Amino acid sequence: MPTTRPEGAERSAVLLDGTTVDIGPMRASDADRLDHFHHTLSGETIRLRFFGVHPDLSDQELHRFTHVDHVHREALVAVHEGAIVGVARFDRLDDDGDEAEVAFVVADAWQGRGLGTVLFEQLAARAREVGISRFVADTLFLNRRMLAVFRATGLRHTESFEAGVVHVTLELGPPAVVTVAPAETT
Protein backbone atom coordinates (compact mmCIF):
# COMPACT_ATOMS: atom_id res chain seq x y z
CA MET A 1 0.00 0.00 0.00
CA PRO A 2 1.34 3.46 -0.82
CA THR A 3 2.04 5.66 2.19
CA THR A 4 1.84 8.96 0.37
CA ARG A 5 -0.94 10.53 -1.59
CA PRO A 6 -0.26 10.52 -5.32
CA GLU A 7 0.50 13.80 -7.01
CA GLY A 8 -2.46 15.29 -8.79
CA ALA A 9 -4.86 14.13 -6.07
CA GLU A 10 -6.48 17.58 -5.94
CA ARG A 11 -9.87 17.89 -7.59
CA SER A 12 -12.41 20.62 -8.14
CA ALA A 13 -16.00 20.11 -7.08
CA VAL A 14 -19.09 22.14 -7.89
CA LEU A 15 -21.47 22.63 -4.98
CA LEU A 16 -25.26 22.90 -5.07
CA ASP A 17 -25.13 26.67 -5.50
CA GLY A 18 -22.63 26.46 -8.38
CA THR A 19 -19.61 27.48 -6.31
CA THR A 20 -16.40 25.60 -7.10
CA VAL A 21 -14.05 24.43 -4.37
CA ASP A 22 -10.76 22.58 -4.62
CA ILE A 23 -10.46 19.39 -2.59
CA GLY A 24 -7.15 17.76 -1.89
CA PRO A 25 -5.10 15.97 0.72
CA MET A 26 -4.15 17.69 3.96
CA ARG A 27 -0.47 18.59 4.06
CA ALA A 28 1.84 19.48 6.96
CA SER A 29 2.09 22.97 5.47
CA ASP A 30 -1.66 23.47 6.09
CA ALA A 31 -1.22 23.99 9.85
CA ASP A 32 -1.61 27.79 9.77
CA ARG A 33 -4.60 27.62 7.40
CA LEU A 34 -6.21 24.92 9.58
CA ASP A 35 -5.70 27.02 12.70
CA HIS A 36 -7.27 30.03 10.96
CA PHE A 37 -10.16 27.87 9.74
CA HIS A 38 -10.83 26.63 13.28
CA HIS A 39 -10.99 30.22 14.55
CA THR A 40 -13.64 31.09 11.94
CA LEU A 41 -16.02 28.39 13.21
CA SER A 42 -18.94 29.35 15.42
CA GLY A 43 -19.08 28.04 18.95
CA GLU A 44 -22.01 25.82 17.92
CA THR A 45 -20.09 24.26 15.00
CA ILE A 46 -17.10 23.63 17.27
CA ARG A 47 -19.37 22.06 19.90
CA LEU A 48 -20.95 19.76 17.32
CA ARG A 49 -17.54 18.68 16.02
CA PHE A 50 -15.65 18.37 19.34
CA PHE A 51 -18.61 17.65 21.67
CA GLY A 52 -17.82 20.69 23.79
CA VAL A 53 -16.08 24.04 24.03
CA HIS A 54 -12.82 23.91 22.08
CA PRO A 55 -11.85 27.45 21.05
CA ASP A 56 -8.26 26.64 20.09
CA LEU A 57 -6.40 23.74 18.55
CA SER A 58 -3.32 22.80 20.55
CA ASP A 59 0.06 22.47 18.85
CA GLN A 60 -0.27 18.70 19.26
CA GLU A 61 -3.69 18.71 17.59
CA LEU A 62 -2.46 20.85 14.71
CA HIS A 63 0.44 18.45 14.20
CA ARG A 64 -1.77 15.37 14.37
CA PHE A 65 -4.43 16.83 12.09
CA THR A 66 -1.92 17.94 9.42
CA HIS A 67 0.50 15.02 9.49
CA VAL A 68 -1.33 12.09 7.92
CA ASP A 69 0.07 9.09 6.09
CA HIS A 70 -2.87 8.93 3.61
CA VAL A 71 -3.36 5.21 4.32
CA HIS A 72 -4.05 4.74 8.04
CA ARG A 73 -4.95 8.38 8.55
CA GLU A 74 -6.33 10.58 5.81
CA ALA A 75 -7.58 14.14 5.77
CA LEU A 76 -9.03 16.10 2.89
CA VAL A 77 -9.41 19.86 2.82
CA ALA A 78 -11.86 21.88 0.78
CA VAL A 79 -10.34 25.20 -0.24
CA HIS A 80 -11.96 28.30 -1.72
CA GLU A 81 -9.88 31.36 -2.63
CA GLY A 82 -6.93 29.99 -0.64
CA ALA A 83 -8.86 29.41 2.60
CA ILE A 84 -9.92 26.09 4.08
CA VAL A 85 -13.72 25.87 4.19
CA GLY A 86 -14.12 22.21 5.13
CA VAL A 87 -12.17 19.22 6.45
CA ALA A 88 -12.96 15.50 6.30
CA ARG A 89 -10.80 12.83 7.85
CA PHE A 90 -10.58 9.20 8.72
CA ASP A 91 -8.43 7.33 11.20
CA ARG A 92 -8.11 3.57 10.76
CA LEU A 93 -9.06 1.89 14.04
CA ASP A 94 -6.48 -0.93 13.73
CA ASP A 95 -3.36 -0.85 11.57
CA ASP A 96 -4.45 -3.90 9.61
CA GLY A 97 -8.19 -3.39 9.98
CA ASP A 98 -10.80 -2.36 7.46
CA GLU A 99 -12.69 0.03 9.76
CA ALA A 100 -12.02 3.74 10.29
CA GLU A 101 -13.50 6.53 12.34
CA VAL A 102 -14.71 9.41 10.19
CA ALA A 103 -15.20 13.07 11.10
CA PHE A 104 -16.08 16.27 9.25
CA VAL A 105 -16.32 19.97 9.89
CA VAL A 106 -17.60 22.56 7.43
CA ALA A 107 -17.35 26.33 7.89
CA ASP A 108 -20.65 27.87 8.98
CA ALA A 109 -21.12 29.89 5.78
CA TRP A 110 -20.58 26.74 3.71
CA GLN A 111 -23.03 24.47 5.52
CA GLY A 112 -26.11 23.38 3.60
CA ARG A 113 -24.39 23.79 0.22
CA GLY A 114 -23.46 20.14 -0.35
CA LEU A 115 -19.84 20.41 0.75
CA GLY A 116 -20.18 17.76 3.46
CA THR A 117 -21.60 15.33 0.90
CA VAL A 118 -18.81 16.02 -1.59
CA LEU A 119 -16.17 15.58 1.11
CA PHE A 120 -17.80 12.33 2.26
CA GLU A 121 -17.87 10.91 -1.27
CA GLN A 122 -14.21 11.72 -1.92
CA LEU A 123 -13.11 10.47 1.50
CA ALA A 124 -15.07 7.22 1.05
CA ALA A 125 -13.47 6.69 -2.37
CA ARG A 126 -10.02 7.16 -0.84
CA ALA A 127 -10.88 4.81 2.04
CA ARG A 128 -11.90 2.08 -0.39
CA GLU A 129 -8.60 2.52 -2.28
CA VAL A 130 -6.65 1.72 0.89
CA GLY A 131 -8.78 -1.21 2.00
CA ILE A 132 -11.26 0.40 4.37
CA SER A 133 -14.77 -0.98 3.99
CA ARG A 134 -16.53 0.54 7.00
CA PHE A 135 -16.75 4.01 8.54
CA VAL A 136 -17.87 4.57 12.11
CA ALA A 137 -18.77 7.92 13.62
CA ASP A 138 -20.15 9.34 16.81
CA THR A 139 -22.13 12.53 16.39
CA LEU A 140 -24.31 14.52 18.69
CA PHE A 141 -28.02 13.91 18.16
CA LEU A 142 -28.39 17.66 17.56
CA ASN A 143 -25.99 17.52 14.58
CA ARG A 144 -28.81 17.02 12.12
CA ARG A 145 -26.80 18.12 9.08
CA MET A 146 -24.09 15.53 9.69
CA LEU A 147 -26.65 12.82 10.26
CA ALA A 148 -28.40 13.88 7.04
CA VAL A 149 -25.12 13.51 5.12
CA PHE A 150 -24.66 9.99 6.47
CA ARG A 151 -28.26 9.01 5.78
CA ALA A 152 -28.20 10.40 2.23
CA THR A 153 -25.17 8.36 1.16
CA GLY A 154 -27.31 5.46 0.04
CA LEU A 155 -24.91 3.15 1.86
CA ARG A 156 -26.11 0.44 4.19
CA HIS A 157 -25.81 1.87 7.67
CA THR A 158 -26.88 1.37 11.25
CA GLU A 159 -27.45 3.87 14.02
CA SER A 160 -27.64 3.50 17.77
CA PHE A 161 -28.35 6.19 20.33
CA GLU A 162 -27.00 6.66 23.84
CA ALA A 163 -26.74 9.71 26.08
CA GLY A 164 -27.32 12.24 23.29
CA VAL A 165 -24.81 10.64 20.91
CA VAL A 166 -25.66 8.76 17.72
CA HIS A 167 -23.20 6.01 16.79
CA VAL A 168 -23.27 5.46 13.03
CA THR A 169 -21.72 2.57 11.09
CA LEU A 170 -21.57 2.89 7.29
CA GLU A 171 -20.68 -0.03 5.03
CA LEU A 172 -18.53 1.39 2.20
CA GLY A 173 -18.27 -1.82 0.24
CA PRO A 174 -15.46 -2.66 -2.15
CA PRO A 175 -13.73 -0.13 -4.42
CA ALA A 176 -15.73 0.86 -7.45
CA VAL A 177 -14.79 -1.20 -10.47
CA VAL A 178 -14.93 0.50 -13.81
CA THR A 179 -15.50 -1.81 -16.72
CA VAL A 180 -14.44 -0.58 -20.11
CA ALA A 181 -16.18 -2.15 -23.05
CA PRO A 182 -13.83 -3.32 -25.80
CA ALA A 183 -13.64 -1.05 -28.80
CA GLU A 184 -15.71 -2.18 -31.75
CA THR A 185 -13.77 -3.32 -34.73
CA THR A 186 -15.29 -2.99 -38.13
JOVENGI-V365076 format. One record per backbone hydrogen bond with DSSP energy under -0.5 kcal/mol. NH is the residue of the N-H (numbers start at 1). CO is the residue of the C=O. If there is no record, write none. Layout:
# JOVENGI-V365076
nh: [NH/NH]
co: [CO/CO]
This chain:
# JOVENGI-V365076
nh: [9/11/13/15/15/16/18/21/22/23/24/26/30/31/34/35/36/37/38/39/40/40/41/41/46/47/48/49/50/51/62/63/64/65/66/67/68/70/74/76/77/78/79/79/80/83/85/86/87/88/89/90/91/92/93/94/97/100/101/102/103/105/107/110/111/111/113/115/118/119/120/121/122/123/124/125/126/127/128/129/130/130/131/132/133/133/134/135/136/137/139/140/141/143/144/147/148/149/150/151/152/153/154/158/160/162/165/166/167/167/168/168/169/170/171/172/172/173/178/179/180/181/186]
co: [6/23/21/13/19/113/15/13/79/11/77/75/27/28/30/31/32/33/34/35/36/37/37/38/42/43/44/45/46/47/58/59/60/61/62/63/66/73/90/88/24/86/22/77/83/80/78/78/105/76/103/74/101/72/99/99/94/134/91/136/89/87/85/107/107/108/110/110/114/115/116/117/118/119/120/121/122/123/124/125/126/127/128/127/98/131/98/170/100/168/166/48/164/140/142/143/144/145/146/147/148/150/151/169/167/165/162/139/160/165/137/166/158/135/156/133/170/133/176/177/178/179/184]
